[in-house]
Amino acid sequence: MMTTHLQRELERLKRKILALGALVEDNLRLAFNAIETRNVDQAQRVITTDLVIDQNEVDVEEECLKLLALYQPVARDLRFIVAVVKINSELERIGDLAANIGERAVQLSTEFPVPVPHTMAVLSDRVRAIMEKALDALVREDAVLARVVLAADDEVDDLYEQLLGELKERIRGDLDHLDAVVLLFSVARYLERLADHATNIAEDVLYMVEGDIHRHQFPDTPAALFGAEAEQE
């Protein structure tokens, strides 16, 4: 009977973490759009929603602690709860970064409308894609998909370095609008950190599924699996 109750509670916990993930993902999408369009209303919505994300993060953590105390789970059930605790923390940090991007969008709205580099849009799309895949890996408990996320890290790093180079060139050629470009620099840094958090979620999924800790290991899955995985879908 206790096992039945535990499985029911674990399903409930899974729904909670997935709902939080969906909320964070949607807020991140709004934050990216607010930067590209200088939409202050959307930016303010992102900042406000972060308070909801913070509360949900606390609720999920309290649920995890309750399950650990009441049921003393072992094996895969224990790994699942531990992974949810860690993923919950990653999602809260992603929510904070989305709010930071929203704040930069508000600040940019008061500056000269310096064009957002195309590479920033590409990087935003890639970060959004790997975030979606990391959360899909959680939903499916899919180790292969989690490794696809890990394999995408090099491409994100390359795009980030390319974007920094373009922003440096922008500064050299347009010192009159330095403040706006500096704000874009900070957004670029936030994007790179977002990719790191998506990678952490993928590593937590691997721990949940396989029982091995993958942090600080090099991914052995080629980036080409992005295409292979898409074809399978």
C-alpha positions in Angstrom: 0.0 0.0 0.0 2.8 2.4 0.9 4.4 1.7 -2.5 1.2 2.6 -4.3 0.9 5.9 -2.3 4.5 6.7 -3.1 4.1 6.1 -6.9 1.0 8.3 -6.8 3.0 11.1 -5.0 5.9 10.7 -7.4 3.5 11.2 -10.4 2.1 14.3 -8.7 5.7 15.6 -8.1 6.5 15.0 -11.8 3.5 17.0 -12.9 4.6 19.8 -10.6 8.2 20.0 -12.0 7.0 19.8 -15.6 4.5 22.6 -14.9 7.3 24.7 -13.5 9.5 23.9 -16.5 6.7 25.0 -18.9 6.3 28.2 -17.0 10.0 28.9 -17.1 10.3 28.1 -20.8 7.4 30.4 -21.7 8.9 33.2 -19.6 12.2 32.7 -21.3 10.5 33.0 -24.7 8.9 36.3 -23.7 12.3 37.6 -22.4 14.0 36.8 -25.8 11.2 38.5 -27.7 11.3 41.6 -25.4 14.9 42.1 -26.3 14.4 41.8 -30.0 11.3 44.0 -30.1 12.1 46.4 -27.2 8.7 45.4 -25.8 8.6 46.9 -22.3 5.2 45.4 -21.4 6.5 41.9 -22.1 9.7 42.6 -20.2 7.7 43.7 -17.2 5.5 40.6 -17.4 8.7 38.4 -17.4 10.0 40.2 -14.3 6.6 39.8 -12.5 6.3 36.1 -13.4 9.6 35.4 -11.9 8.0 35.8 -8.4 5.5 33.0 -9.4 8.4 30.8 -10.5 10.2 31.4 -7.2 7.1 30.4 -5.2 6.6 27.2 -7.3 10.3 26.3 -6.8 9.8 26.5 -3.0 6.6 24.3 -3.3 8.4 21.7 -5.3 11.4 21.6 -2.9 9.0 21.2 0.1 7.2 18.4 -1.7 10.5 16.6 -2.3 11.5 16.9 1.4 8.2 15.6 2.5 8.4 12.5 0.3 12.0 11.8 1.5 10.8 12.0 5.1 7.6 10.0 4.8 8.6 7.2 2.4 12.4 6.9 2.7 12.5 5.9 -1.0 15.4 3.8 -2.5 17.0 3.0 -5.9 15.3 4.7 -8.9 12.6 6.4 -6.8 15.3 8.0 -4.6 17.2 9.1 -7.7 14.1 10.6 -9.2 13.5 12.8 -6.1 17.1 13.9 -5.9 17.1 14.7 -9.6 13.9 16.8 -9.2 15.5 18.7 -6.3 18.5 19.6 -8.5 16.4 20.3 -11.7 14.1 22.5 -9.6 17.0 24.6 -8.5 18.2 24.9 -12.1 14.8 26.0 -13.3 14.7 28.7 -10.6 18.1 30.0 -11.8 16.9 30.0 -15.4 13.8 32.0 -14.2 16.2 34.5 -12.6 18.2 34.8 -15.8 15.0 35.4 -17.8 14.1 38.2 -15.4 17.5 39.6 -15.8 17.0 39.6 -19.6 13.7 41.3 -19.1 15.4 44.0 -17.0 17.9 44.6 -19.8 15.0 44.9 -22.3 13.5 47.7 -20.1 16.8 49.5 -20.1 17.3 49.0 -23.8 14.0 50.7 -24.5 15.4 53.9 -23.2 18.6 53.7 -25.3 19.3 54.4 -29.0 17.8 51.5 -30.9 21.0 49.7 -31.7 20.1 46.6 -33.9 20.3 43.3 -32.2 23.0 41.2 -34.0 21.7 38.3 -36.0 24.0 36.0 -34.2 22.2 36.9 -30.9 18.9 35.8 -32.5 20.6 32.6 -33.6 22.1 32.0 -30.2 18.7 32.7 -28.6 17.0 30.1 -30.8 19.7 27.5 -30.1 19.4 28.1 -26.3 15.6 27.8 -26.6 16.0 24.6 -28.6 18.3 22.9 -26.1 16.2 24.0 -23.2 13.2 22.4 -24.8 15.1 19.2 -25.4 16.4 19.1 -21.8 12.8 19.4 -20.6 11.6 16.8 -23.1 14.4 14.5 -21.8 12.9 14.9 -18.3 9.4 14.2 -19.5 10.4 11.1 -21.4 13.2 10.1 -18.9 15.2 9.8 -22.1 19.0 9.4 -21.7 19.7 9.6 -25.5 17.9 13.0 -25.7 19.8 14.2 -22.6 23.1 13.4 -24.4 21.9 15.4 -27.4 21.7 18.4 -25.1 25.2 17.8 -23.8 26.5 17.5 -27.3 25.1 20.9 -28.3 27.3 22.7 -25.8 30.2 23.3 -28.2 28.0 24.9 -30.8 26.6 27.3 -28.2 30.1 28.2 -27.1 31.1 28.9 -30.7 28.1 31.1 -31.3 28.7 32.9 -28.0 32.3 33.7 -29.0 31.2 34.8 -32.4 28.6 37.1 -30.8 31.2 38.7 -28.5 33.4 39.4 -31.5 30.5 41.1 -33.3 29.6 43.2 -30.3 33.3 44.3 -29.8 33.3 45.4 -33.5 30.1 47.3 -32.8 31.7 49.2 -30.0 34.7 50.1 -32.0 32.5 51.5 -34.8 29.9 53.2 -32.6 31.2 54.7 -29.4 28.3 57.1 -29.3 25.9 54.3 -28.3 28.2 52.4 -26.0 25.6 52.0 -23.2 23.2 50.1 -25.5 25.9 47.7 -26.7 27.1 47.0 -23.2 23.5 46.0 -22.3 23.6 43.6 -25.3 26.9 42.2 -23.9 25.2 41.3 -20.6 22.3 39.6 -22.5 24.9 37.5 -24.4 26.4 36.4 -21.1 23.0 35.5 -19.8 22.3 33.4 -22.9 25.6 31.5 -22.4 24.7 30.8 -18.8 21.2 29.6 -19.8 22.8 27.0 -22.0 24.9 25.8 -19.0 21.8 25.3 -16.9 20.1 23.3 -19.7 23.2 21.1 -19.8 22.9 20.7 -16.0 19.3 19.6 -16.4 20.4 17.0 -19.0 23.1 15.7 -16.6 20.5 15.4 -13.9 18.2 13.4 -16.2 21.1 11.0 -16.9 21.6 10.6 -13.2 17.9 9.9 -12.7 17.8 7.3 -15.6 21.2 5.6 -15.3 22.3 6.3 -11.8 25.7 7.8 -12.8 26.8 11.3 -12.1 27.9 13.0 -15.4 29.0 16.4 -14.2 32.5 17.4 -15.4 32.5 14.6 -18.0 33.0 15.2 -21.7 29.9 14.3 -23.8 30.6 11.3 -26.1 27.6 12.0 -28.4 28.3 13.9 -31.6 26.4 17.1 -32.2 25.1 15.5 -35.4 22.7 13.6 -33.2 20.6 16.8 -33.2 19.7 15.9 -36.7 19.4 12.2 -36.1 17.1 12.7 -33.1 14.9 15.1 -35.1 14.5 12.6 -37.9 13.4 9.9 -35.4 10.7 12.3 -34.2 
